Amino acid sequence: MSDDNKNEPRKKGTLIGVGAPSAEEIAADAAEKAKAAADEADTAERIADRAAREAADDEKHVPTKATAKAAAEADDAAEEAEVDASSAKAAAEVAKSAAKKASKAALQGDEEHAKEEADKAVAAADRASKAAKAASSAKDQALAAQKKADHARMTHEGEGDEPEKRPALYLAEYQTPEALAEAAKKVRDAGYEKWDCHTPYPVHGLDDAMGLKPTKIGFVSFIAGMTGLASAVLMIQFMNNWDYPVIIGGKPNGIGAFPSMVPIMFELTILLTGFGTLFGLFHFTKLPRHHHPIFESDRFEAATDDKFFLSIEVGDEKFDMKKTRALLESTHPSHVELVEEEVG
């Protein structure tokens, strides 16, 4: 090395004997890539948040699994991008530190140490570059997952789009009314409460086999009818004797005009009895109910033709998946199935 070169001041960041970019340029490039990786991670996180919000909205309206799955994939990709961005930032910091040390060694004339630190800066910058690429790839995965969620939301035909279901009841099928009546006795004696028999026509003795109590609709109808009768009498007496007491054709008011009161008394009695019966029926039978899980069974269509069925609902306190099925099978049905209903 000549004396002129020895006395010439070295430029900051220039490595002795190295024709590659300076250590500071390498560190700056690593920092830029780390920033790009952080931006990719932020983008992936925003995509994942959007997918999660839309999946939550879908659960309120259409309970599909595809949108939730896509949202989870986007969230995983966002987390992966965030990790890669952190790695890129850490590698960039290492590159900066190594670049500073290389520049300092170069200024002091320590060529060997300067090259060593420069190599570290190059390696760290390479790691930052790889991490930035990984963050970008994760961002692309999050975007793809978001597009998949959008597609599933529009078509509802992807994998896992079927609505979630849960057990609703056990349904046993019998060939004769006698077999159904014997099964009803066993279920009654077992202490079940939420169960019913379904027949194509009234079966004599089935009420006793089921242990049904007399209906209360008659009592409700009687109370409603008596209310109508009393309302008619009080209304007529109030009108004729207090509100507008006018004698017409010499006919008496009060109880003496009873024959003229009969049509009104009859009409109000029948009217309120009819209303009492209708609304009492709705109350005791829990109507109107537009759909029942039992209609999910294809075999139940025969209940209006020539088959007899017995159902036990999951909501019964004594219901147990294994014990209830074993009880029904002990009654020798021709078929037993678990009927499911959609959730929500």
C-alpha positions in Angstrom: 0.0 0.0 0.0 1.5 3.4 -1.1 2.2 6.2 1.4 -0.3 8.4 -0.5 -3.1 5.9 0.0 -2.1 5.5 3.7 -2.4 9.2 4.4 -5.6 9.6 2.3 -8.7 9.8 4.7 -11.1 7.0 4.3 -14.8 7.6 3.5 -17.2 6.7 6.2 -18.7 3.2 5.5 -16.2 2.2 2.8 -14.6 -1.2 3.4 -11.0 -1.8 2.7 -10.4 -4.1 -0.2 -14.2 -4.7 -0.8 -15.8 -3.7 -4.0 -19.3 -4.4 -2.7 -21.7 -1.7 -1.4 -20.8 0.0 1.8 -21.9 -1.5 5.2 -24.1 1.5 5.8 -25.8 1.0 2.4 -26.4 -2.7 3.3 -27.8 -1.7 6.7 -30.1 0.9 5.1 -31.3 -1.6 2.6 -32.0 -4.1 5.4 -33.9 -1.4 7.3 -36.0 -0.6 4.2 -36.9 -4.3 3.8 -37.8 -4.5 7.4 -40.1 -1.5 7.1 -41.7 -3.2 4.0 -42.2 -6.4 6.0 -43.9 -4.4 8.8 -46.2 -2.8 6.2 -47.1 -6.2 4.8 -47.8 -7.5 8.3 -50.1 -4.5 9.0 -52.0 -5.2 5.7 -52.4 -8.8 6.6 -53.7 -7.9 10.0 -56.3 -5.6 8.6 -57.4 -8.3 6.2 -57.7 -10.8 9.0 -59.7 -8.3 11.1 -62.1 -7.7 8.3 -62.5 -11.4 7.7 -63.2 -12.0 11.4 -65.8 -9.2 11.5 -67.6 -10.5 8.4 -67.5 -14.1 9.8 -69.1 -12.9 13.0 -71.8 -11.1 11.0 -72.5 -14.3 9.0 -73.0 -16.3 12.2 -75.9 -14.0 13.1 -77.7 -14.7 9.8 -76.4 -17.8 8.1 -74.5 -20.2 10.3 -71.9 -21.5 7.8 -68.5 -23.0 8.6 -66.7 -21.8 5.4 -66.6 -18.1 6.3 -65.4 -18.9 9.8 -62.7 -21.2 8.5 -61.5 -18.6 6.0 -61.5 -15.9 8.7 -59.3 -18.2 10.9 -57.0 -18.8 8.0 -56.7 -15.1 7.5 -56.0 -14.6 11.2 -53.2 -17.2 11.1 -51.7 -15.6 8.1 -51.7 -12.2 9.8 -50.0 -13.7 12.8 -47.4 -15.3 10.6 -46.8 -12.0 8.8 -46.4 -10.2 12.1 -43.8 -12.7 13.3 -41.9 -12.4 10.0 -42.0 -8.6 10.2 -40.6 -8.8 13.7 -37.8 -11.1 12.4 -37.1 -8.6 9.6 -36.9 -5.7 12.1 -34.6 -7.6 14.4 -32.3 -8.6 11.4 -32.3 -5.0 10.3 -31.2 -3.8 13.7 -28.3 -6.4 13.6 -27.4 -5.2 10.2 -27.3 -1.5 11.4 -25.1 -2.4 14.4 -22.7 -4.5 12.2 -22.6 -1.6 9.7 -21.6 0.9 12.4 -18.9 -1.4 13.7 -17.6 -2.0 10.1 -17.5 1.7 9.4 -15.7 2.4 12.6 -13.2 -0.4 12.0 -12.6 0.9 8.4 -11.9 4.4 9.7 -9.4 3.0 12.2 -7.7 1.0 9.4 -8.6 -2.4 10.9 -9.4 -4.1 7.6 -9.9 -7.6 9.0 -12.4 -6.5 11.6 -14.1 -4.3 9.1 -14.7 -7.2 6.7 -15.9 -9.4 9.5 -18.5 -6.8 10.6 -19.4 -6.2 7.0 -20.1 -9.9 6.5 -22.4 -9.8 9.5 -24.2 -6.9 8.1 -24.6 -8.7 4.8 -25.9 -11.8 6.5 -28.3 -9.8 8.7 -29.6 -7.9 5.7 -30.1 -11.2 3.9 -32.2 -12.5 6.8 -34.2 -9.3 6.8 -34.8 -9.7 3.1 -36.0 -13.3 3.5 -38.3 -12.3 6.5 -39.7 -9.5 4.4 -40.5 -11.9 1.6 -42.1 -14.3 4.1 -44.3 -11.4 5.5 -45.3 -10.5 2.0 -46.2 -14.2 1.3 -48.3 -14.3 4.5 -50.1 -11.2 3.5 -51.0 -12.8 0.2 -52.3 -15.8 2.1 -54.4 -13.6 4.2 -55.8 -11.9 1.1 -56.5 -15.2 -0.5 -58.3 -16.4 2.7 -60.4 -13.2 2.6 -61.4 -13.8 -1.0 -62.4 -17.4 -0.1 -64.6 -16.0 2.7 -66.2 -13.6 0.3 -66.9 -16.4 -2.2 -68.4 -18.6 0.5 -70.5 -15.8 1.7 -71.9 -15.2 -1.8 -72.6 -18.8 -2.7 -72.9 -20.7 0.6 -71.9 -23.8 -1.4 -68.4 -24.4 -0.2 -67.2 -27.2 2.0 -68.7 -27.0 5.5 -71.6 -24.7 4.5 -74.2 -27.0 5.9 -76.0 -25.6 8.9 -74.9 -27.0 12.2 -77.4 -29.5 13.7 -78.2 -30.9 17.1 -80.3 -33.8 18.4 -84.0 -33.0 18.8 -85.8 -36.3 19.5 -85.9 -40.0 19.1 -88.6 -41.4 16.8 -89.8 -45.0 16.9 -92.0 -46.5 14.2 -94.5 -49.3 14.7 -96.6 -51.3 12.3 -99.8 -51.7 14.4 -101.7 -49.6 16.9 -101.5 -52.4 19.5 -97.7 -52.3 19.4 -97.8 -48.5 19.7 -100.1 -48.7 22.8 -97.8 -51.2 24.5 -94.7 -49.0 23.8 -96.6 -46.0 25.2 -97.3 -47.9 28.4 -93.5 -48.5 28.9 -92.6 -44.9 28.2 -95.3 -43.7 30.5 -94.1 -46.0 33.3 -90.5 -44.9 32.7 -91.5 -41.4 33.8 -91.0 -39.4 30.6 -93.0 -36.3 30.2 -92.1 -34.7 26.8 -93.2 -37.4 24.5 -96.1 -38.1 22.2 -97.8 -40.6 19.9 -98.6 -40.0 16.2 -101.2 -42.0 14.4 -103.0 -41.7 11.1 -106.4 -42.0 12.9 -107.7 -42.0 16.5 -106.7 -45.1 18.4 -109.1 -46.3 21.1 -107.4 -46.7 24.5 -104.3 -44.8 23.5 -105.1 -41.9 25.9 -105.1 -44.4 28.8 -101.9 -46.0 27.6 -100.2 -42.7 27.5 -101.6 -41.7 30.9 -103.1 -38.5 29.7 -105.2 -36.4 32.1 -108.5 -35.0 31.1 -108.1 -31.8 29.0 -108.6 -28.4 30.6 -110.0 -26.9 27.4 -113.6 -27.7 28.5 -113.1 -25.8 31.8 -111.7 -22.8 29.9 -114.6 -22.9 27.4 -117.2 -23.1 30.3 -115.7 -20.0 32.0 -115.6 -18.1 28.8 -119.3 -19.0 28.0 -120.4 -18.0 31.5 -118.5 -14.7 31.1 -120.4 -14.1 27.8 -123.8 -14.9 29.4 -123.1 -12.6 32.4 -121.9 -9.8 30.1 -125.1 -10.0 28.1 -127.4 -9.8 31.1 -125.4 -6.9 32.7 -125.2 -5.0 29.4 -129.0 -5.3 28.7 -130.0 -4.3 32.2 -127.6 -1.3 32.2 -129.0 -0.1 28.9 -132.7 -0.6 29.7 -132.8 0.5 33.4 -130.0 3.1 33.8 -128.5 4.4 30.6 -131.6 4.8 28.5 -134.8 3.6 30.3 -137.4 3.9 27.6 -140.7 1.8 27.7 -141.6 0.7 24.2 -145.0 -0.7 23.4 -145.9 -1.0 27.1 -143.3 -3.7 27.5 -141.7 -3.9 30.9 -138.0 -3.3 31.6 -135.8 -5.2 34.0 -136.1 -9.0 34.4 -139.6 -8.9 33.1 -138.2 -8.4 29.6 -136.3 -11.6 29.8 -137.7 -13.1 26.6 -136.2 -10.2 24.6 -132.9 -10.7 26.3 -132.5 -14.4 25.2 -131.0 -13.8 21.7 -128.3 -11.4 23.0 -127.5 -13.8 25.9 -127.2 -16.7 23.5 -125.1 -14.9 21.0 -122.5 -13.6 23.5 -122.4 -17.0 25.3 -121.6 -18.8 22.0 -119.2 -16.0 20.9 -117.0 -16.1 24.1 -117.2 -19.9 24.3 -115.8 -20.1 20.8 -113.0 -17.6 21.6 -112.2 -19.4 24.9 -111.9 -22.7 23.1 -109.7 -21.4 20.4 -107.3 -19.5 22.5 -107.3 -22.3 25.2 -106.4 -24.8 22.5 -103.5 -22.5 21.3 -102.3 -22.2 24.9 -102.3 -25.9 25.8 -100.9 -27.1 22.5 -98.3 -24.4 22.3 -99.6 -23.2 18.9 -99.0 -21.7 16.5 -95.8 -23.5 15.7 -94.8 -23.3 12.0 -92.2 -26.1 12.1 -91.4 -29.1 14.3 -88.1 -31.1 14.2 -90.1 -34.3 13.7 -90.8 -33.2 10.1 -87.0 -33.6 9.4 -87.7 -37.3 9.3 -88.6 -38.7 5.9 -90.2 -41.8 7.4 -92.6 -39.6 9.5 -94.6 -39.0 6.3 -96.2 -42.4 6.8 -97.9 -41.1 10.0 -100.7 -39.9 7.8 -101.0 -43.2 5.9 -100.5 -46.5 7.7 -97.7 -46.2 10.2 -97.7 -45.4 14.0 -94.9 -43.4 15.7 -93.8 -42.5 19.2 -91.4 -39.6 19.8 -89.4 -38.6 22.9 -87.9 -35.1 22.9 -84.4 -34.2 24.0 -85.7 -31.6 26.4 -87.2 -34.2 28.7 -85.4 -34.4 32.0 -85.0 -38.2 31.8 -83.7 -38.1 28.3 -80.4 -39.9 27.8 -79.0 -40.8 24.3 -78.2 -44.4 25.2 -80.9 -45.2 27.8 -83.7 -43.7 25.9 -82.8 -45.5 22.7 -82.5 -48.8 24.6 -86.0 -48.2 26.1 -87.5 -47.7 22.6 -85.7 -50.7 21.2 -87.1 -52.8 24.0 -90.6 -52.1 22.7 -89.7 -53.9 19.4 -90.3 -51.1 16.9 -89.7 -51.6 13.2 -87.3 -48.6 13.1 -85.7 -46.1 15.6 -83.9 -43.0 14.5 -82.4 -39.9 16.1 -84.0 -36.8 14.5 -81.8 -33.6 14.4 -82.7 -30.0 14.0 -80.8 -26.9 12.7 -79.2 -24.7 15.3 -80.4 -21.1 15.5 
